[in-house]
């Protein structure tokens, strides 16, 4: 495993991490590792979840796709 040194952590952030570690019965080191893992995994899963929801929504919509012709007609207020 790699050892990482983080410098210039604001006092208030350090205190919050320390308090969270105590609440969760973790060492400060374990708390930081768990939070880093969560933060890094969250972005990936949030993006994947969002894309999956978009795909599902898109599949559930039974409407014609807007073509350039339809958009031009809308802009010029013509009926098709």
Long-range contacts (C-beta under 8 A, 24 or more apart in sequence): none
